[in-house]
Amino acid sequence: MLRRLYYWTLSLAARPWAPWGLGAVSFTESSVFPIPPDAMLVPMALARPDRAFFYAFITTITSVAGGLFGYLIGALLYESVGLWVIELYGLENKAENFRILFAEHGHWTIMIAGFTPIPYKLITITSGFAAYDIWMFILLSLLTRGARFFLLATLLYNFGDWIRGFIDRHFALLTTLVAVVGVLGFVLVRYLI
């Protein structure tokens, strides 16, 4: 099933609305959606390596815009929507720890979460809840999300054929590794913070 989804996503790159779909996934991932935009960015950039950097740009801008939406949820709607999202991920007991972490190390938290598999939506909502400086939040989000997606685009642009062959040969192993990394992101948040 995942292999069919991968090939379907590869075929999306040829459609004129593909960048809009990528932007929508990237935007919602930064505030509520659980699947990272990399799952769409990778196959699309593999299918159209000439557009890899354009896709990275779209993913970065919409991810930061979605992060700003998550920030506003945390700042204005934490008691209703923000708490619901955090409870959805089973992290309601960690919200106060996040707030304290932001008071002491907000910039490092945003930079690490923006580049790693730690669920970014938790960081965006908590940034608003903790009243972290919004301009610094936007700047750090642009830097870390941009670094992540443009690094990925660079790898896919330069080694796309090799990466695509590797994915095709080791699809089951890679999907398992991606799932493990995703789970580890949640485990890190749940047990280390």
Helices and strands as residue ranges (DSSP letters): H 2-12, H 18-29, H 38-47, G 49-51, H 52-76, I 78-82, H 83-88, G 92-94, H 95-115, H 120-129, H 134-169, H 171-187, I 188-192
